[in-house]
Amino acid sequence: MGRRGGRPNWKNKRGKSGGERQQRKRDDGRVDIVRQNDDFEKYYKAQDILCEEEWSEFMKTFVTTLPTSFRITGTRSMAEEIRDLIETEYIPYVKGAEVDGEKVTPPAPIPWYPNNFGWQFEIPRIALKKSPALNKFHKFLVTEAEVGNISRQEAVSMIPPLMLDVKPHHAVLDMCAAPGSKTAQLLEAIHAEEKPDEIPAGFVIANDADYKRACLLVHQTNRLRSPCIVVTNHSGERFPNIEYNDSEGHKKAIQFDRILCDVPCSGDGTMRKNPQIWKKWNVRDGINLHNIQTKILARSMYLLKEGGRLVYSTCSLNPMENEAVVADALNTFGDAIKLVDVSDQLPLLKRSPGLTSWKVMTRDGCLYQTHEEMVNEKDPEDSRKYIKSLFAPKNVSELGLDKCLRIYPHQQDTGGFFVAVFEKTKPISKLERRDAKFSNEAKSIIPAKRAASPGEGSEKSAETKDESTIAETDSKDDDGDNKKKLPKEYRPDQPREDPPLKENPFIFMEQDHESLQAIRKHFNISDKMQYNGFMIRDDKTFRTIYLVSNAVRFLLTQGGPKLRTVNTGIRMFDKNGLKEGYCPFRLTAEGMTVVYPFTASEDIIHLTYEDLKTILLDKNPLMINLSPEVQNQVERLTNMGSIIASFDPKTEKAIADKKLIEEKLGHHIPNLFTQIILPVWRGSASLSVHLNKNELRSMVLRVLGEKADTGKEEKTSGNSTPAPKTDTEKEDKASEDSTSVPKSETPAVEDETPKDEAAVFQVNDEQ
């Protein structure tokens, strides 16, 4: 419960709480933010959210700085390897670290997060600078964050995706997705089964209303290398209806198995991380946001499948943004939706029930329990500013709002958060009731019995396939007996559509396209691989070939221009700029795991541990410096240019070689559990690994340990020729993070994370 005494002195320099804390000048000339707001305390005390004793603990915790937390990302096997690396290679050294004679409390797993994939620590910047052991751990975190193996994420924001219970076959919509940390969790759940020769049937649409933030989503989700992601740019309350014809010719609407509504909010639950909110907090924010929050939730209910699950969440503690919005949805849709009791999920997570009574504070500081009470006391013009749904409804005791989750900072040293889990129990629109007449619900959005999706096997743009129209909907038919009439100015069942996005269209390639034929021949890829999902963005001057899953292809062809698609898929092949004697394309690091299962073993270079070490450290070694086994394998290959190399750490030889390498290096190196697959360039006399510098640094740390010298410059051995840059790399040298959106198509994005990657894992001093 909260923070206790007895910690090292350098952790307690946080000033006093509440009214005792005074503004003080720092050594650097800046002024500390006063973590006090009388209106905040007045408003939340009036809600009776906590008893007096717990309120004091709540406020003491709220004025302290939030610990740093992170989540290990990626597939389960890869995440387990990173977790074991942290536990065995770094934590033992951190445990023994001291700063100014005080022992440092080491990072620890978040107790309620599954499989110890979530971690939290509280180590100030001064400690990172003074302790070599902490500095090494910090460098490891920075490197893994740069390549996407670790995600800096507030602990409580990890909760909604876990409550959503996503399965690999689910169609998932993340309605307000940026900056993308929760989207990453959803994608990981889609890929949870880890079948290397299968692409999951499910997919995730990551949507955001702001175009620049949607482009930030592209950067974040590309790190997970999934063909099952679509990034869109729609206002949440206007996300479009997407229709298709099933195998019997009936028009049906695409709906989602799971929807996450992490809606825009006032964010007062984040004041430990964002202390500037103390100065800005006022009741107007919650009142103004309530309307858009109710619209986004209502629209999402129409998009949710019968039997589907929806999670509504905010990083606010304000009941006007939380329970009031939930109550409005329950009364709007009646018995077509219900709140789900999730008390048995994440049993180690400490939580409080949702409120069943709350007060609304007006701009002049007056508090009212009911709308009628406010109307009677205020003049009509002023009372119109406070809509009825802000207040607790008369049937509040019947709605089960106690099933909602409230997370308070003092309970487990986190930020504040709110979560409500819904289930849709019956159709709520004429469109849905019509669909239910024709067929049972399928687990996939792709009809089970059909020939080919429109556009399959032909080179056509997904942007030109829009032949669907939204069915005419009668508002009287849509309103059930237990539902209130929806406002005329906004129709969540049939919202006004956003205009088409001015982006280069996605063009699906014919299976016999000459570029695909050249790629198949060069890499000797099996016919079992999915070929109808390859696409480009310009049929004449394209530089990159992407791949999407069958489900995403179907979604794009049916969505047409009404679906404002910013980016989708995984970057598979880049043009290499060479003409004679080489395949015109090279395989990207992102596409390796997709192509590998469909490539014959004899067309893959199988590395020894020593060869892997040589390639990673020398970067472009001469062939004669590699083992005879690898030299023989390379000689058997007829292809020059881009090839695939792999290393299996579980073979007997690899285990024996590891011991020999440890003796040569003079230090212990980490244990590996997952197969390593690398894109390699075969030159006339050399091999070179084709990874960007961050990926290479991460690989070296995992394979050879943190003591290995990665070098500060790209060096080559002898007279070997390094791999040529692709056309994409020549035109955009900033593409080291492998973003799938070409530079010309994406505006500059102001990332919410610090520009200095090293700052991502630092607990900053108060400002």
RAPESUL-V539832 format. One line per field, one symbol per residue. phi: phi as a letter, one per 20 degrees, with the letter a starting at -180 (. if undefined). psi: psi as a letter, one per 30 degrees, with the letter a starting at -180 (. if undefined). A space follows every 10 residues. Layout:
phi=???
psi=???
This chain:
phi=.mddeneggf edecmeelff fdfceefenf dfffebbffg ffffffelfb fffffffgff ffeefffecb cednffffff fffffffedd ggffgefccl ndfeffgcff geefmledcb bccfgffffe dfffffffff ffffffenfc cfbfgffffg fffflfdgef eccdfcefeo ffgfffffff efflefeceg febceddbfe ffffffggff fffelceddc dcccfgfcff fddbeffene ecdfcdfccd defgbfmffd ffecfffgfe gbfffffffg ffffffffff ffeeffnedc ddbbdcdfff edffffffff ffdlefcbed fdfeelgeee bcfffdbbdd dffenedcec ffffffedfg fffffdffff efffegfeem ffffddddgf fblceebccc ddcedbfccf gffffffebf fefdfegfda fcfgnfmcec effdefdecf ffceffffef fedefffffc dfebffeffg eecgfedfef feggffffff ffelefffff dedfbcdbfd dfdcddccfg ffgffffefl ffefeeaamc fdcdfdnede ncffcdfeff egfffgfddf gfedeeeeff ffgfffeemb ffgfeefgff gffffffeed nfcdccbdfe fffffffgff fffffnbfdf edcdfdccec deefcbccfd cfffffffff ffednfefee necfdcemdf dfffffgfff ebfeefelfe eggfdcffde ffeffegfef ddefffc
psi=jaklaglkef fgigallbff klklklfgfl kkkjikjeee eeefeffhfl leeeeeeeee efglkklkll kkaaleeeee eeeeeeeefe eeeeegkkkh fkkkjlklkj efkkghfklk lijleeeeef keeeeeeeee eeeeeefgfk kjkkefffee eeffhklfgk jkkjeiekfg eeeeeeeeee gffhjfgkkl fllkjjkkfk eeeeeeeeee ffffikggkk klikkefgkl kjllkafggk klkklkekkk iilklfgffg feeifffeef klfeeeeefe eeeeeeeeee effklkflkk kkllhlgjff fdeeeeeeee fefbgfllkk jgffkiffkk llllkgkllk klfggkkkel eeeeefflle eefffjleff lklfgefffh ffflkkjkef ehhaaklkkk klkkflkgle eeeeeffell klflfkkejl ckkkfkglil kffggjgllk kkkjfeefjl egklkkkefk jffilkklll kilklkjkkk fgkeeeeeee eefhklffkj fggkllfjfe gkfkklklle eeeeeeeeea ffjijellak jekkkfflek fkkfklklee fefeeefgkk efgkjjklee eeeeeeefei lkefflleee eeeeefkfkl bklkklkjff leeeeeeeee eeeefglkll kkfkkkkkkk kjafglkkki kleeeeeeee eeeflffkjf lfljllkbgl klklkleeee fjfggfghkf kleffklkkj kflkejeffe hkjllk.
